[in-house]
Amino acid sequence: MKNHLTKKRIHLLLIAVGMIFTLVSLFHTNIWFDESYSVSLASHSFSEIWRIDIHDVHPVFYYDCLHLLYLVFGSNILVYRLFSWVCLCIMGIFGYTGIRKDYGEDCGLWFTFLVFFFPVNVVYAGEIRMYMLVCLLVLLGTFYAIRIARGENSIWNHLKMVLFFVLTAYTHYYGLLAAAIINLLLLLRLLFHFKQHSYKEYLAWLGDAILQIGCYLPWIFVFLSQLGAVKTNFWIKWYWPRTYIEFVLFQVSGDLEHEYFVPLILAAVFEAALVIYLIYNAWHKKHQHGYITMFTLCAYFGVILIAVLAGKVMHREILYARYLLVCTGLLMLYFAYNFSKFGKKAVNSLFACAIVICSIFANVDLIKTNYDPVNEAPYAYLNANMQPGDAILVSNYKQDPNSFIAVSKYMDHPLYYWNEQGWMNESVLAYQAYGTDMTVIYDLRDMKGFTGRIWVIYADDDDNNKAVNHVYDAAINLLGGHGDGTVYFKTNYKRIEYTIGLVTV
């Protein structure tokens, strides 16, 4: 009894420490392009979010959640960021509640530890995107699916699974894949042991499926149209060997696209040792695996397999390391189960130390990056010089959308979007997130009737290390305006480079 109470206190202390540890790097207002889209879309009504988002490649539920926060707190970047952190915290607390109740003190303790201290979670704890939300929803839906698989067929377990998987499907399409795989596993379990199950269990599975599909029907046609857009225009590219290394190491380090939160060698050695240890544990206890192993690993690798096959069919790369965050909670659950049921305490302790070391590397890097004063310099300049009524001109020159980052912070100003690259209509409609009254132009000469002050903002992440004056020069030459040149800024956060100039016409 005393040992039980001690573990409970340790677990509660771990939750408190983990919440603080993942929180310390989040008090900043820096955003990158995807985050700017979230911030901008959140300011629209629920109906407008639906109308605009059908032209994007992600479903609406996350944006609806942000809009609820917008209605209470206004457009507040810090509040939006903390929403993702709250989702992470709920997962960590779930280790103390649901995981601990179903799988024991040690499994719950390990799960909470991994949720708060695995580097990839530390890195994405405050991302203003849907990943922590969908990670939580997939975890909860799978948790109740495993309960059902173990024979706990209460109506509440079925309804909770259905609810979480429906919300998952409305949050991210990789989450939809994970939910479909889990439902298929439940069916296969019934079919492989059909003599042991009553017709009521088959009817329950069918009822769950009908409920989930029925609740998803309003979005089905949107999904199909977005699938068509992906087939004709999608941005993901794979580069040998960089992308493959990122894909393999991402769930350990969070490293992605030239951002290295954990040193590459340290991440590679740690992951290799972890995989070997997990396989060793699993092999030596191969007759003691439960539904956790089957559901978590099948969902994770099933999502990868389906994404690869779908990409082959569409002749497009749709597999992206960040999208696998939808199944990160499932990986944490499997790791916790493996460590607690099969692992050796001494070796477990070594891995715990290694995880803490890696997460400290990640958090120190995040703190240095997020709180660097250079991140605020472009906006300090604009805030000091922008006047009410000034317009903003952005372009997709060099196929780069990063200029819209600044727009998301000045949505009360008239916006002109020069679609210089002739992006497809779906992209243009999706960018109404930055303002439904945005004026789209395909030839800058169409603005010749404009008079007044217009801020020309161009941003990219191409490491030019100098101003890119193409849009500014075009505005001067084609609009007959005049200005005093441009100002160049480079942020440490996502290494965004800004070229900003004021043109008076």
C-alpha positions in Angstrom: 0.0 0.0 0.0 2.8 2.4 0.9 4.6 1.6 -2.4 1.3 2.3 -4.3 0.9 5.7 -2.6 4.6 6.5 -3.3 4.1 5.7 -7.0 1.0 7.9 -7.2 2.9 10.8 -5.7 5.8 10.3 -8.1 3.3 10.2 -11.0 1.6 13.4 -9.9 5.0 15.1 -9.5 6.1 13.9 -12.9 3.0 15.4 -14.4 3.7 18.8 -12.8 7.4 18.7 -13.8 6.5 17.6 -17.4 3.9 20.4 -17.8 6.5 23.0 -16.7 9.2 21.5 -18.8 7.1 21.6 -22.0 5.8 25.1 -21.2 8.9 27.1 -20.8 9.6 27.6 -24.5 6.1 28.6 -25.5 5.7 32.2 -24.4 6.4 33.9 -27.7 4.3 35.2 -30.7 6.5 33.9 -33.6 4.6 32.0 -36.3 5.6 30.3 -39.5 3.4 29.9 -42.6 1.2 27.0 -41.5 0.7 28.6 -38.1 -0.2 31.9 -39.8 -2.9 30.0 -41.7 -4.3 28.6 -38.5 -4.3 32.0 -36.8 -6.0 33.7 -39.8 -8.7 31.1 -40.4 -9.6 31.1 -36.7 -10.9 34.6 -37.0 -13.6 33.6 -39.4 -17.1 32.4 -38.5 -17.8 28.6 -38.3 -19.6 28.7 -41.6 -16.8 30.7 -43.2 -14.2 28.3 -41.8 -16.1 25.4 -43.5 -16.4 27.3 -46.8 -12.8 28.3 -46.9 -11.3 25.1 -45.6 -12.9 22.9 -48.2 -10.2 24.3 -50.5 -7.3 23.4 -48.1 -5.9 19.9 -47.5 -6.9 19.5 -43.8 -10.4 19.1 -42.2 -12.1 21.7 -40.0 -12.3 20.5 -36.4 -9.0 22.0 -35.3 -9.9 25.4 -36.8 -13.3 25.3 -35.1 -11.6 24.8 -31.8 -9.4 27.8 -32.4 -12.4 29.8 -33.4 -14.0 29.0 -30.0 -10.8 30.4 -28.4 -11.1 33.4 -30.7 -14.6 34.1 -29.5 -13.4 34.2 -25.9 -9.9 35.6 -26.1 -9.8 37.3 -29.5 -7.0 36.7 -31.9 -4.4 35.6 -29.4 -1.3 33.7 -30.7 -0.3 32.7 -27.2 -3.7 31.2 -26.4 -3.7 29.3 -29.7 -0.2 27.9 -28.9 -1.2 26.9 -25.4 -4.2 24.9 -26.8 -1.7 22.4 -28.3 0.1 22.3 -25.0 -3.1 21.6 -23.2 -3.8 18.6 -25.6 -0.3 17.3 -24.7 -1.0 17.7 -21.0 -4.3 15.8 -21.3 -2.3 12.9 -22.8 0.2 13.1 -20.0 -2.6 13.2 -17.4 -4.3 10.3 -19.1 -1.3 8.2 -18.2 -2.3 8.7 -14.6 -6.0 8.0 -15.2 -6.9 5.7 -18.0 -3.6 4.0 -18.8 -2.7 3.5 -15.1 -6.2 2.0 -14.4 -6.1 -0.4 -17.3 -2.5 -1.4 -17.4 -1.0 -0.7 -14.0 1.1 1.8 -12.2 4.3 1.3 -14.1 2.8 1.5 -17.6 0.9 4.6 -16.7 4.0 6.2 -15.2 6.1 5.3 -18.2 3.4 6.7 -20.6 3.3 10.0 -18.8 7.1 10.3 -18.7 7.3 9.6 -22.5 4.5 12.0 -23.4 6.2 14.9 -21.6 9.9 14.1 -22.3 10.1 12.4 -25.6 11.9 15.1 -27.8 9.3 15.1 -30.6 6.6 16.0 -28.1 8.7 18.8 -26.6 9.2 20.2 -30.0 5.6 20.2 -31.1 4.0 21.0 -27.7 3.2 24.5 -28.8 2.8 24.2 -32.6 -0.3 26.2 -33.7 -1.4 23.3 -35.9 -3.7 20.3 -35.4 -1.0 17.7 -34.5 -1.3 17.5 -30.8 -5.1 17.5 -31.0 -5.3 14.7 -33.4 -2.6 12.8 -31.5 -4.8 13.0 -28.4 -7.9 12.0 -30.3 -6.3 8.9 -32.0 -4.9 7.8 -28.6 -8.3 8.1 -26.9 -10.2 6.4 -29.7 -7.7 3.5 -29.8 -7.8 3.2 -26.0 -11.5 2.5 -26.0 -11.2 0.3 -29.0 -8.7 -1.9 -27.1 -11.2 -2.0 -24.2 -13.8 -3.3 -26.6 -11.3 -5.9 -28.0 -10.7 -7.1 -24.5 -14.4 -7.8 -24.1 -15.4 -4.6 -22.2 -18.4 -4.0 -24.4 -20.3 -1.4 -22.5 -22.2 1.1 -24.6 -20.0 3.9 -23.2 -16.8 2.4 -24.5 -18.4 2.1 -27.9 -19.8 5.6 -27.9 -16.5 7.1 -26.7 -14.6 5.3 -29.4 -17.0 6.5 -32.0 -16.9 10.1 -30.8 -13.1 10.3 -30.7 -12.6 8.7 -34.1 -15.2 10.9 -35.7 -13.4 14.0 -34.3 -10.2 12.4 -35.5 -11.5 12.2 -39.0 -12.6 15.8 -38.9 -9.1 16.9 -37.7 -6.5 15.2 -40.0 -6.7 12.7 -42.9 -3.9 10.6 -41.5 -6.0 10.4 -38.4 -8.8 9.1 -40.6 -6.5 6.4 -41.8 -5.6 5.4 -38.3 -9.2 5.3 -37.2 -10.1 3.1 -40.2 -7.3 0.7 -39.4 -8.4 0.4 -35.8 -11.9 -0.4 -36.9 -10.6 -3.0 -39.3 -8.6 -4.6 -36.5 -11.7 -4.9 -34.4 -13.5 -6.6 -37.3 -10.6 -9.0 -37.9 -10.5 -9.9 -34.2 -14.2 -11.0 -34.5 -13.6 -12.9 -37.8 -10.5 -14.8 -36.6 -12.4 -15.9 -33.4 -15.9 -16.0 -34.8 -17.0 -19.0 -32.7 -16.2 -17.2 -29.5 -18.3 -14.1 -30.3 -22.0 -13.6 -30.3 -24.0 -11.9 -33.0 -24.5 -8.9 -30.7 -20.7 -8.1 -31.0 -21.0 -8.1 -34.8 -24.0 -5.9 -34.6 -22.1 -3.6 -32.2 -19.2 -3.3 -34.6 -21.6 -2.6 -37.5 -23.4 0.0 -35.4 -20.1 1.7 -34.6 -19.1 1.7 -38.3 -22.5 3.1 -39.4 -22.3 5.8 -36.7 -18.8 6.9 -37.7 -19.6 6.9 -41.5 -22.9 8.6 -40.9 -21.2 11.4 -38.8 -18.6 11.8 -41.5 -21.0 12.0 -44.5 -21.2 15.9 -44.4 -17.4 15.9 -45.2 -17.2 13.0 -47.6 -17.6 15.0 -50.8 -15.1 17.6 -49.5 -12.7 14.8 -48.8 -13.1 13.5 -52.4 -12.6 16.9 -53.9 -9.5 17.5 -51.8 -8.2 14.2 -52.8 -8.5 15.3 -56.4 -6.6 18.5 -55.6 -3.8 16.5 -54.0 -3.5 14.4 -57.2 -2.9 17.4 -59.4 -1.1 19.8 -57.0 0.8 18.9 -53.9 4.0 20.2 -52.4 5.7 17.3 -50.7 9.0 16.3 -52.2 11.5 13.6 -51.1 15.3 14.2 -51.3 17.9 11.5 -50.9 19.2 11.0 -48.3 17.9 14.0 -46.2 14.2 13.3 -46.3 14.7 9.6 -45.6 16.9 10.4 -42.5 14.3 12.9 -41.3 11.5 10.3 -41.7 13.4 7.6 -39.8 14.5 9.9 -36.9 11.5 12.2 -36.7 9.6 10.4 -34.0 12.7 10.5 -31.7 14.1 14.0 -32.4 11.5 16.0 -34.2 14.2 17.1 -36.6 12.7 18.2 -39.9 13.7 20.4 -42.9 17.1 21.6 -41.7 15.8 22.1 -38.1 17.9 20.0 -35.8 16.7 19.9 -32.2 18.7 16.9 -31.2 22.2 16.3 -32.6 21.9 13.8 -35.5 24.4 11.3 -34.2 22.8 11.3 -30.7 19.3 10.8 -32.2 20.5 8.0 -34.5 22.4 6.1 -31.8 19.5 6.5 -29.3 16.9 5.4 -31.8 19.0 2.4 -32.9 19.5 1.3 -29.3 15.8 1.8 -28.5 14.6 -0.2 -31.5 17.0 -3.1 -30.6 15.8 -3.0 -27.0 12.1 -3.0 -27.9 12.6 -5.9 -30.3 14.6 -7.9 -27.8 12.0 -7.4 -25.1 9.2 -8.3 -27.5 10.9 -11.4 -28.8 11.7 -12.8 -25.4 8.1 -12.2 -24.2 6.5 -13.0 -27.6 3.7 -15.0 -25.9 2.7 -12.2 -23.5 1.7 -9.5 -25.9 -1.7 -8.0 -25.6 -3.9 -5.9 -27.8 -1.8 -2.8 -27.1 1.0 -4.2 -29.3 -1.3 -5.2 -32.1 -3.4 -2.0 -32.2 -0.6 0.5 -31.8 2.0 -0.9 -34.1 -0.5 -2.0 -36.8 -2.1 1.5 -36.8 1.3 3.2 -37.0 2.8 1.1 -39.8 -0.5 0.7 -41.5 -0.8 4.4 -41.9 2.6 4.5 -43.4 1.9 1.6 -45.8 -1.4 3.1 -47.0 0.1 6.5 -47.5 2.9 5.0 -49.6 0.5 2.9 -51.7 -1.9 5.9 -52.2 1.0 8.1 -53.2 2.0 5.5 -55.8 -1.5 5.4 -57.2 -1.7 9.2 -57.4 1.9 9.6 -58.6 2.4 12.0 -55.8 4.4 12.0 -52.5 1.8 12.3 -49.7 3.9 10.7 -46.9 5.4 13.4 -44.7 7.1 12.8 -41.4 5.2 15.5 -39.5 1.9 13.8 -40.4 2.9 10.7 -38.4 2.4 12.8 -35.3 -1.2 11.6 -35.4 0.2 8.2 -34.2 2.8 9.4 -31.8 0.5 8.8 -28.8 0.2 5.2 -29.9 3.9 4.8 -30.1 4.3 6.2 -26.6 1.7 3.7 -25.4 3.5 0.8 -27.0 6.9 2.0 -25.6 5.4 2.3 -22.1 3.8 -1.1 -22.3 7.0 -2.7 -23.6 9.2 -1.1 -20.9 6.8 -1.8 -18.0 5.9 -5.4 -18.9 9.1 -6.7 -20.6 11.9 -4.4 -19.8 14.7 -4.6 -17.2 14.7 -1.9 -14.6 18.4 -1.1 -14.9 18.2 -0.8 -18.7 15.0 1.1 -18.5 16.7 3.6 -16.2 19.4 4.1 -18.8 16.9 4.8 -21.5 15.0 7.2 -19.2 18.3 9.2 -18.7 18.9 9.2 -22.5 15.4 10.5 -23.2 15.9 13.3 -20.7 19.2 14.2 -22.2 17.8 14.3 -25.7 14.7 16.4 -24.6 17.0 18.9 -22.8 18.9 19.4 -26.0 15.6 20.0 -27.8 14.2 22.3 -25.2 17.4 24.4 -24.9 17.5 24.8 -28.7 13.8 25.8 -28.7 14.3 28.4 -25.9 17.3 30.0 -27.7 15.4 30.0 -31.0 11.9 31.1 -29.8 13.1 33.9 -27.5 15.7 35.4 -29.9 15.0 39.2 -30.2 15.7 39.1 -33.9 12.3 37.3 -34.4 10.4 40.4 -33.4 12.4 42.9 -35.6 10.2 42.8 -38.8 7.0 43.4 -36.8 8.6 46.0 -34.6 9.5 47.9 -37.8 6.0 47.5 -39.3 4.3 48.4 -36.0 6.4 51.6 -35.8 5.8 52.7 -39.4 2.4 51.3 -40.6 -0.5 53.7 -40.6 -4.2 53.1 -40.5 -5.5 52.5 -44.1 -2.1 51.4 -45.4 -2.5 48.5 -47.9 -0.3 45.4 -48.1 0.9 43.7 -51.3 2.2 40.1 -51.2 3.2 37.8 -54.0 4.0 34.1 -54.5 7.2 34.9 -56.3 9.4 31.8 -56.5 6.4 29.7 -55.5 6.8 30.9 -51.9 3.8 31.6 -49.6 5.8 32.8 -46.6 4.8 36.5 -47.2 1.4 35.7 -45.8 2.9 35.2 -42.3 3.0 39.0 -41.9 -0.5 39.3 -43.4 -2.0 37.2 -40.6 -0.9 39.9 -38.1 -2.4 42.8 -40.0 -5.7 41.4 -41.3 -7.4 44.8 -40.7 -5.5 46.3 -43.6 -6.5 46.1 -47.3 -4.7 43.1 -48.9 -3.6 42.6 -52.5 -2.4 39.2 -53.5 -0.3 39.1 -56.7 -0.7 35.6 -57.9 2.3 35.9 -60.1 2.9 32.2 -60.4 -0.7 31.5 -61.5 -1.5 29.1 -58.7 -4.6 27.0 -59.2 -8.0 28.4 -58.1 -8.1 26.0 -55.1 -5.1 27.7 -53.6 -6.5 31.2 -54.2 -9.7 30.3 -52.5 -8.0 28.6 -49.6 -6.0 31.8 -49.0 -9.2 33.7 -48.3 -8.3 32.6 -44.7 -6.2 35.8 -44.8 -9.2 37.9 -45.6 -12.4 37.3 -47.6 -12.1 40.8 -49.1 -8.6 40.1 -50.3 -8.0 41.4 -53.9 -6.4 38.8 -56.1 -4.5 40.1 -59.1 -2.7 38.1 -61.9 -1.0 41.2 -63.4 0.4 44.0 -61.3 -0.7 46.5 -63.9 -4.3 45.8 -62.8 -3.5 47.9 -59.7 -2.8 51.1 -61.7 -5.8 52.8 -60.3 -4.5 52.4 -56.8 -3.4 55.5 -54.9 -2.0 55.7 -51.4 0.6 53.9 -49.3 1.2 50.2 -49.9 3.6 48.0 -47.9 5.3 45.5 -50.2 6.2 42.4 -48.1 8.1 39.4 -49.5 9.3 36.5 -47.3 10.9 33.2 -47.9 13.1 30.6 -46.2 15.7 30.1 -49.0 18.7 31.4 -47.1 19.4 34.2 -49.5 20.9 36.3 -46.7 20.0 39.5 -48.6 16.9 41.4 -49.6 14.9 40.0 -52.5 13.5 43.2 -54.2 11.6 41.6 -57.1 8.1 42.5 -55.9 9.2 45.9 -54.6 10.9 46.8 -57.9 7.8 45.6 -59.8 5.6 47.8 -57.7 7.8 50.8 -58.3 8.1 50.3 -62.1 4.6 49.1 -62.9 2.5 51.2 -60.6 4.6 54.4 -61.1 5.2 54.7 -57.4 8.2 55.8 -55.4 9.8 54.7 -52.2 13.0 54.8 -50.1 14.1 51.2 -50.8 13.6 48.0 -48.7 14.6 46.8 -45.3 15.9 43.2 -44.8 15.3 41.0 -41.7 16.1 37.4 -41.0 14.4 35.6 -38.0 15.9 32.8 -36.1 12.5 31.2 -35.8 12.1 29.0 -39.0 14.8 31.2 -40.5 12.3 33.4 -42.4 13.8 36.2 -44.4 11.7 39.4 -44.9 12.1 42.1 -47.5 9.9 45.0 -46.6 9.4 48.3 -48.5 6.9 51.1 -48.5 5.7 52.3 -51.9 3.6 55.5 -52.3 1.5 55.8 -55.4 
